[in-house]
Amino acid sequence: MVLNSTGALARVVFVPGREASGAAAWPRQHGLALEFDALFLRQPDGRALDVETILETVDGVPSVLVSHGEGSTAAVRAAVEHPSLVRALVLCEPWLPELTARQPQGAEGAIIPGVPMLVVSGGWEPAYERTARVLAESGAEHVVAPGGHRPQDSAEGAAAIKDFLRRTA
């Protein structure tokens, strides 16, 4: 079990994209509930989740946010707007078009200073790889894992996420 500074299980909040919801969106991560206070969000009616839903779920407890696809937009916004509540970010195939349009350069352009970040991409789509590259240039760890748009479902992607959570939660 991974404990936070108060001795409670470290909280990890899973933020889905549009194509799946709740625990079904994270089939390789279900077992993490044995090590963490793992909460699996459901998106409303096929729409992407918003920052307010994430903050309600976090409920004032600094948490690691693990997101996929469009869910990454709200996860990153939550970290930017409330960095004291986000211990770390895991972004799987993040959809962040505004970020790549700005093209921050180098570590001095860190997206969210002080918030460790892991980006897991599938190596199949140039737009997602560009986002991953921009984030890596800003200081994020980057892992390319098989699985196309769902690299978190591969053994390599799942292992990278688990390792990062154990190090940062």
Order of alpha helices (4+ residues) and beta strands (2+ residues): beta-beta-alpha-beta-alpha-beta-alpha-beta-alpha-beta-alpha
